[in-house]
Amino acid sequence: MTFEIVLKKIAAENSSGNIDLLTELIGLIRPVKFDDAEQASNNILALCHFLTLHPDLNLAFQRYLVETLGSRKLLHAMVNDRMYQTHTLWSDFSERLGRKILPLVPDLDDLQDVLGAAFHRPKDDVWVEQVSDQDWAELFKTIGFDVSLYPQVKQFLTEEALSAVRYLSYQIAGVGLQPEFVRNYPTIEEFESPFARQNEEVLEYVQCFEKRLYDVSIERIDALQIEVLLQQCEQITNKVQNAAATNGVSIGLTRLLNSLKHSIVRIRHLIFLLETPPSDELTVSLVQLFKQAIKDDKSKDSIAALWHSNTQLLSQQVTQCAGQIGEHYVTSTRKEWLAMGRSSLKAGFLVGFMALFKALTGKLLLAPMGFALLYALNYSLGFVIIHMVHGTLATKQPAMTASLLAQSFEQSKVKLDNLVELVVDIVRSQIIAIFGNIALAFPTALAIGWVWEKLMGHTLLGEAKALKVLDELDPTHPSTLIYAGVAGICLFTAGLISGYYDNKAKYNHIAARIACWPWLIKLLGESRAYKISRYVDHNLGALAGNFFLGIMLAFIAPIGGFLGLPLDIRHVTLSTANMGLALYDLNFNITWQHALLIASGVLLIGAVNLTVSFALALWVALTSKGSDFFKEIVLGGLMFKRFFKRPQDFFYPPKAIVVEEGNMPKEI
């Protein structure tokens, strides 16, 4: 099949109803590999060359396309009204899965479905997008159809575009009046809403434009006032989005904000098409609308696209508050760094007792579920107490600091040099925290082992159990680092839970509701109720994250056993405490090579815990921010340069530089 054969068929048939001919022509342009944009561009330029050499076939193809456009509805292709569906994730998933199994019958009277039938391969949107706008514009200009030569078609296309503008304007006004939107920007009810005003201006603009189609003597209305009102709508949208940092955000509100931004961009695009005379700029704008229509069609039934969009919505909701909390886990001065070290020592001390209670629980005769429940209670209460006494568990840091780093990625004004320094601060803070945890967890476990032996007359674990504990920390066993990765996933999930509950607390005004809870006021008094509400406001997320982290760490092994999978967890601080108990019970009767191997295993467990949890949290946070991956690559290169320049800064904070008036800068 060649361009000549297909174009001759089009010229002979001269029917806009036969979409198969358009499908065949697209098949000749389509590259063998879906992401081979170079081949697709070459095919498009080859078609341009052929059409230039055969003006008769070009004219026939031009007529075919004009009739195709002029005989089908364009509204859905111009608007993409699927953006405004408010189905739940499950209903969307089941609906798309149903269409995957039993596809819908395409409506060939709708241009959106016509494009879907012509570009029918699942990955067609990839190469269509990757081909440059200039190459597509070259094809459009080569075909060279001028709708002014087809008055009826021109009028139909204009009316469809005006209908799309009117539709989008109603959508913008509707979102601006949604109760959830008004709740987050209540002042919109006190003044005239730009969302309603833009609808009035758009309707007047559309009516005037429609009248001019039949009577050119009618004075034209420009779209300048519409643009002013759209800018005001954008300003309010940005205020609502920025307020989410303190007020929280829901998935429903995030959907509204995203659809609102989409509508504003699309209505501007269509007004530009209506206002701009034929030119290269207009052609490029048409190309962009064409590309977006193909992308919209491919995403409508894509389960992967559904997953990606909802993952982004969830990550936006969760990481909004997590980024602010992450600031508490980053130190930049020596004073803060030392304070972080002291707080991590508290956590290491308490983890030693958690290891004791776990060892005592292991001596009971219980069913697996009983052990899991007691282990969960031990871990959850232990982590919660660590938080309540202002201790720092090193492995809880990454999920929070990743969100903070992602927010810095999002700020275009922040220089990459500043991001490098932020990463240095994060790394240094995590190193001191994990060192503090290990530094006190190990001696605390040794002291507990000694006290237990003195009081009870026998060791806590026993030789067999102690050897098993050390064997579980052996890094030469593949399962050791795998289990450390599983613990990293749990830590990452706990960070998401923390962000989720912090966001819920703010969005649902939990603190204010607790402060006004009649039952609590009657029981404790107004002053104590207020103190409790303030504590919940600042700590609900952290308490929930710690509580669920304990449950996850305890239940991974039983769930793995139930599923027939060898699952377990290895947490660096808990492993350090267990190592201390085991070594004391063995009276340190192991070779120095074995001791070095076990110590390296603990350090590797810590590295895997931190790496997995940080990588996952950073991925989710960057997904929510839509960060440019190029920045991440550049940042990685700058980090290597920064390390070789001053490697000590990654482990110990530099002296602060103070400039006194009239004196030279000095270090303190």
Secondary structure in CASP SS format (residue, H / E / C, confidence):
PFRMAT SS
TARGET T0000
AUTHOR 0000-0000-0000
METHOD secondary structure of the structure
MODEL  1
M C 1.00
T C 1.00
F H 1.00
E H 1.00
I H 1.00
V H 1.00
L H 1.00
K H 1.00
K H 1.00
I H 1.00
A H 1.00
A H 1.00
E H 1.00
N C 1.00
S C 1.00
S C 1.00
G C 1.00
N C 1.00
I H 1.00
D H 1.00
L H 1.00
L H 1.00
T H 1.00
E H 1.00
L H 1.00
I H 1.00
G H 1.00
L H 1.00
I H 1.00
R C 1.00
P C 1.00
V C 1.00
K C 1.00
F C 1.00
D C 1.00
D C 1.00
A H 1.00
E H 1.00
Q H 1.00
A H 1.00
S H 1.00
N H 1.00
N H 1.00
I H 1.00
L H 1.00
A H 1.00
L H 1.00
C H 1.00
H H 1.00
F H 1.00
L H 1.00
T H 1.00
L H 1.00
H C 1.00
P H 1.00
D H 1.00
L H 1.00
N H 1.00
L H 1.00
A H 1.00
F H 1.00
Q H 1.00
R H 1.00
Y H 1.00
L H 1.00
V H 1.00
E H 1.00
T H 1.00
L H 1.00
G H 1.00
S C 1.00
R C 1.00
K E 1.00
L C 1.00
L H 1.00
H H 1.00
A H 1.00
M H 1.00
V H 1.00
N C 1.00
D H 1.00
R H 1.00
M H 1.00
Y H 1.00
Q C 1.00
T C 1.00
H C 1.00
T C 1.00
L H 1.00
W H 1.00
S H 1.00
D H 1.00
F H 1.00
S H 1.00
E H 1.00
R H 1.00
L H 1.00
G H 1.00
R H 1.00
K H 1.00
I H 1.00
L C 1.00
P C 1.00
L C 1.00
V C 1.00
P C 1.00
D C 1.00
L C 1.00
D C 1.00
D E 1.00
L H 1.00
Q H 1.00
D H 1.00
V H 1.00
L H 1.00
G H 1.00
A H 1.00
A H 1.00
F C 1.00
H C 1.00
R C 1.00
P C 1.00
K C 1.00
D H 1.00
D H 1.00
V H 1.00
W H 1.00
V H 1.00
E H 1.00
Q H 1.00
V C 1.00
S C 1.00
D H 1.00
Q H 1.00
D H 1.00
W H 1.00
A H 1.00
E H 1.00
L H 1.00
F H 1.00
K H 1.00
T H 1.00
I H 1.00
G C 1.00
F C 1.00
D C 1.00
V H 1.00
S H 1.00
L H 1.00
Y C 1.00
P H 1.00
Q H 1.00
V H 1.00
K H 1.00
Q H 1.00
F H 1.00
L H 1.00
T H 1.00
E H 1.00
E H 1.00
A H 1.00
L H 1.00
S H 1.00
A H 1.00
V H 1.00
R H 1.00
Y H 1.00
L H 1.00
S H 1.00
Y H 1.00
Q H 1.00
I H 1.00
A H 1.00
G H 1.00
V H 1.00
G H 1.00
L C 1.00
Q C 1.00
P H 1.00
E H 1.00
F H 1.00
V H 1.00
R H 1.00
N H 1.00
Y C 1.00
P H 1.00
T H 1.00
I H 1.00
E H 1.00
E C 1.00
F C 1.00
E C 1.00
S C 1.00
P H 1.00
F H 1.00
A H 1.00
R H 1.00
Q H 1.00
N H 1.00
E H 1.00
E H 1.00
V H 1.00
L H 1.00
E H 1.00
Y H 1.00
V H 1.00
Q H 1.00
C H 1.00
F H 1.00
E H 1.00
K H 1.00
R H 1.00
L C 1.00
Y C 1.00
D C 1.00
V C 1.00
S C 1.00
I C 1.00
E C 1.00
R C 1.00
I C 1.00
D C 1.00
A C 1.00
L H 1.00
Q H 1.00
I H 1.00
E H 1.00
V H 1.00
L H 1.00
L H 1.00
Q H 1.00
Q H 1.00
C H 1.00
E H 1.00
Q H 1.00
I H 1.00
T H 1.00
N H 1.00
K H 1.00
V H 1.00
Q H 1.00
N H 1.00
A H 1.00
A H 1.00
A H 1.00
T H 1.00
N H 1.00
G C 1.00
V C 1.00
S C 1.00
I H 1.00
G H 1.00
L H 1.00
T H 1.00
R H 1.00
L H 1.00
L H 1.00
N H 1.00
S H 1.00
L H 1.00
K H 1.00
H H 1.00
S H 1.00
I H 1.00
V H 1.00
R H 1.00
I H 1.00
R H 1.00
H H 1.00
L H 1.00
I H 1.00
F H 1.00
L H 1.00
L H 1.00
E H 1.00
T C 1.00
P C 1.00
P C 1.00
S C 1.00
D H 1.00
E H 1.00
L H 1.00
T H 1.00
V H 1.00
S H 1.00
L H 1.00
V H 1.00
Q H 1.00
L H 1.00
F H 1.00
K H 1.00
Q H 1.00
A H 1.00
I H 1.00
K H 1.00
D H 1.00
D H 1.00
K H 1.00
S H 1.00
K C 1.00
D C 1.00
S C 1.00
I H 1.00
A H 1.00
A H 1.00
L H 1.00
W H 1.00
H H 1.00
S H 1.00
N H 1.00
T H 1.00
Q H 1.00
L H 1.00
L H 1.00
S H 1.00
Q H 1.00
Q H 1.00
V H 1.00
T H 1.00
Q H 1.00
C H 1.00
A H 1.00
G H 1.00
Q H 1.00
I H 1.00
G H 1.00
E H 1.00
H H 1.00
Y H 1.00
V C 1.00
T C 1.00
S C 1.00
T C 1.00
R H 1.00
K H 1.00
E H 1.00
W H 1.00
L H 1.00
A H 1.00
M H 1.00
G H 1.00
R H 1.00
S H 1.00
S H 1.00
L H 1.00
K H 1.00
A H 1.00
G H 1.00
F H 1.00
L H 1.00
V H 1.00
G H 1.00
F H 1.00
M H 1.00
A H 1.00
L H 1.00
F H 1.00
K H 1.00
A H 1.00
L H 1.00
T H 1.00
G H 1.00
K C 1.00
L C 1.00
L C 1.00
L C 1.00
A C 1.00
P H 1.00
M H 1.00
G H 1.00
F H 1.00
A H 1.00
L H 1.00
L H 1.00
Y H 1.00
A H 1.00
L H 1.00
N H 1.00
Y H 1.00
S H 1.00
L H 1.00
G H 1.00
F H 1.00
V H 1.00
I H 1.00
I H 1.00
H H 1.00
M H 1.00
V C 1.00
H C 1.00
G C 1.00
T C 1.00
L C 1.00
A H 1.00
T H 1.00
K H 1.00
Q H 1.00
P H 1.00
A H 1.00
M H 1.00
T H 1.00
A H 1.00
S H 1.00
L H 1.00
L H 1.00
A H 1.00
Q H 1.00
S H 1.00
F H 1.00
E H 1.00
Q C 1.00
S C 1.00
K C 1.00
V C 1.00
K C 1.00
L H 1.00
D H 1.00
N H 1.00
L H 1.00
V H 1.00
E H 1.00
L H 1.00
V H 1.00
V H 1.00
D H 1.00
I H 1.00
V H 1.00
R H 1.00
S H 1.00
Q H 1.00
I H 1.00
I H 1.00
A H 1.00
I H 1.00
F H 1.00
G H 1.00
N H 1.00
I H 1.00
A H 1.00
L H 1.00
A H 1.00
F H 1.00
P H 1.00
T H 1.00
A H 1.00
L H 1.00
A H 1.00
I H 1.00
G H 1.00
W H 1.00
V H 1.00
W H 1.00
E H 1.00
K H 1.00
L H 1.00
M H 1.00
G C 1.00
H C 1.00
T C 1.00
L C 1.00
L C 1.00
G C 1.00
E H 1.00
A H 1.00
K H 1.00
A H 1.00
L H 1.00
K H 1.00
V H 1.00
L H 1.00
D H 1.00
E H 1.00
L C 1.00
D C 1.00
P C 1.00
T C 1.00
H C 1.00
P H 1.00
S H 1.00
T H 1.00
L H 1.00
I H 1.00
Y H 1.00
A H 1.00
G H 1.00
V H 1.00
A H 1.00
G H 1.00
I H 1.00
C H 1.00
L H 1.00
F H 1.00
T H 1.00
A H 1.00
G H 1.00
L H 1.00
I H 1.00
S H 1.00
G H 1.00
Y H 1.00
Y H 1.00
D H 1.00
N H 1.00
K H 1.00
A H 1.00
K H 1.00
Y H 1.00
N C 1.00
H C 1.00
I H 1.00
A H 1.00
A H 1.00
R H 1.00
I H 1.00
A H 1.00
C C 1.00
W C 1.00
P H 1.00
W H 1.00
L H 1.00
I H 1.00
K H 1.00
L H 1.00
L H 1.00
G C 1.00
E H 1.00
S H 1.00
R H 1.00
A H 1.00
Y H 1.00
K H 1.00
I H 1.00
S H 1.00
R H 1.00
Y H 1.00
V H 1.00
D H 1.00
H H 1.00
N H 1.00
L H 1.00
G H 1.00
A H 1.00
L H 1.00
A H 1.00
G H 1.00
N H 1.00
F H 1.00
F H 1.00
L H 1.00
G H 1.00
I H 1.00
M H 1.00
L H 1.00
A H 1.00
F H 1.00
I H 1.00
A H 1.00
P H 1.00
I H 1.00
G H 1.00
G H 1.00
F H 1.00
L H 1.00
G C 1.00
L C 1.00
P C 1.00
L C 1.00
D C 1.00
I C 1.00
R C 1.00
H C 1.00
V H 1.00
T H 1.00
L H 1.00
S H 1.00
T H 1.00
A H 1.00
N H 1.00
M H 1.00
G H 1.00
L H 1.00
A H 1.00
L H 1.00
Y H 1.00
D H 1.00
L C 1.00
N C 1.00
F C 1.00
N C 1.00
I C 1.00
T C 1.00
W H 1.00
Q H 1.00
H H 1.00
A H 1.00
L H 1.00
L H 1.00
I H 1.00
A H 1.00
S H 1.00
G H 1.00
V H 1.00
L H 1.00
L H 1.00
I H 1.00
G H 1.00
A H 1.00
V H 1.00
N H 1.00
L H 1.00
T H 1.00
V H 1.00
S H 1.00
F H 1.00
A H 1.00
L H 1.00
A H 1.00
L H 1.00
W H 1.00
V H 1.00
A H 1.00
L H 1.00
T H 1.00
S H 1.00
K H 1.00
G C 1.00
S C 1.00
D C 1.00
F H 1.00
F H 1.00
K H 1.00
E H 1.00
I H 1.00
V H 1.00
L H 1.00
G H 1.00
G H 1.00
L H 1.00
M H 1.00
F H 1.00
K H 1.00
R H 1.00
F H 1.00
F H 1.00
K H 1.00
R C 1.00
P H 1.00
Q H 1.00
D H 1.00
F H 1.00
F C 1.00
Y C 1.00
P C 1.00
P C 1.00
K C 1.00
A C 1.00
I E 1.00
V E 1.00
V C 1.00
E C 1.00
E C 1.00
G C 1.00
N C 1.00
M C 1.00
P C 1.00
K E 1.00
E E 1.00
I C 1.00
END
